């Protein structure tokens, strides 16, 4: 892109004539998106193993007590901890289509 730097600058200047706030707003939005993506990625790295640890904890309780935790009970616990809400939020993000968000 280095060899087209002048053309890029000219295009940006032409856009700024008709839409003076567009490029700064886009730049700020990109910065916020990158910030939140970095934070979300870090949070997912810490969250993901917690579900596995929870499953291990349930298994330990079952082994120690002989009590079999059924799927319905485990689901109720996950609901109480909002784990299912987190999963839904992650799925929403995974399947988000940026082009469909743009105004028609």
C-alpha positions as CSV (number, residue, x, y, z in Angstrom):
1,X,0.0,0.0,0.0
2,X,3.0,2.3,0.4
3,X,3.1,3.1,-3.3
4,X,-0.5,4.2,-3.2
5,X,-0.2,6.4,-0.1
6,X,-0.9,9.6,-2.0
7,X,-4.0,8.1,-3.6
8,X,-5.2,6.9,-0.2
9,X,-4.7,10.3,1.3
10,X,-6.5,11.9,-1.6
11,X,-9.4,9.5,-1.3
12,X,-9.6,10.2,2.5
13,X,-9.5,13.9,1.9
14,X,-12.3,13.7,-0.7
15,X,-14.5,11.6,1.7
16,X,-13.8,14.1,4.4
17,X,-15.2,16.9,2.2
18,X,-18.7,15.3,2.1
19,X,-18.5,13.4,5.4
20,X,-16.2,15.3,7.7
21,X,-16.9,13.2,10.8
22,X,-16.9,9.8,9.1
23,X,-13.3,8.9,9.1
24,X,-12.6,9.9,12.7
25,X,-15.7,8.1,13.8
26,X,-14.7,5.0,11.9
27,X,-11.2,5.2,13.4
28,X,-12.6,5.5,16.9
29,X,-15.0,2.7,16.4
30,X,-12.2,0.4,15.1
31,X,-10.1,1.2,18.2
32,X,-13.0,0.4,20.5
33,X,-13.8,-2.9,18.6
34,X,-10.1,-3.9,18.8
35,X,-10.1,-3.1,22.6
36,X,-13.3,-5.0,23.3
37,X,-12.2,-8.0,21.1
38,X,-8.9,-8.1,23.0
39,X,-10.7,-8.1,26.3
40,X,-13.3,-10.6,25.2
41,X,-10.6,-12.9,23.9
42,X,-8.8,-12.7,27.3
43,X,-12.0,-13.4,29.2
44,X,-12.9,-16.4,27.0
45,X,-9.4,-17.8,27.7
46,X,-10.1,-17.6,31.4
47,X,-13.8,-18.7,31.1
48,X,-13.4,-21.7,28.9
49,X,-11.4,-23.9,31.4
50,X,-13.9,-23.0,34.2
51,X,-16.6,-25.1,32.4
52,X,-14.3,-28.1,32.3
53,X,-13.4,-27.6,35.9
54,X,-17.1,-27.5,36.8
55,X,-17.7,-30.7,35.0
56,X,-14.8,-32.3,36.9
57,X,-16.2,-31.0,40.2
58,X,-19.6,-32.5,39.4
59,X,-17.9,-35.8,38.5
60,X,-16.0,-35.7,41.8
61,X,-19.2,-35.2,43.8
62,X,-20.8,-38.1,42.0
63,X,-17.8,-40.3,42.7
64,X,-17.5,-39.3,46.3
65,X,-21.2,-39.4,47.2
66,X,-22.7,-41.9,44.7
67,X,-25.2,-39.2,43.8
68,X,-25.9,-39.1,40.1
69,X,-26.4,-35.5,38.9
70,X,-28.9,-35.7,36.1
71,X,-28.8,-33.5,33.0
72,X,-31.8,-31.5,34.2
73,X,-30.1,-30.6,37.5
74,X,-26.9,-29.7,35.8
75,X,-28.8,-27.5,33.4
76,X,-30.5,-25.8,36.3
77,X,-27.1,-25.1,37.9
78,X,-25.8,-23.7,34.6
79,X,-28.9,-21.5,34.3
80,X,-28.3,-20.3,37.9
81,X,-24.7,-19.4,37.0
82,X,-25.8,-17.8,33.7
83,X,-23.5,-20.1,31.8
84,X,-26.2,-20.8,29.2
85,X,-26.6,-17.0,28.8
86,X,-22.8,-16.8,28.2
87,X,-23.0,-19.6,25.6
88,X,-25.8,-17.8,23.8
89,X,-23.9,-14.5,23.8
90,X,-20.8,-16.3,22.4
91,X,-23.0,-18.0,19.7
92,X,-24.5,-14.6,18.8
93,X,-21.1,-13.1,18.3
94,X,-19.8,-16.2,16.3
95,X,-22.7,-16.0,13.8
96,X,-22.8,-12.2,13.5
97,X,-22.7,-11.0,9.9
98,X,-21.3,-7.5,9.7
99,X,-22.8,-6.9,6.3
100,X,-26.3,-7.6,7.6
101,X,-25.9,-4.9,10.3
102,X,-25.3,-2.1,7.8
103,X,-28.2,0.0,6.9
104,X,-29.9,-0.8,3.6
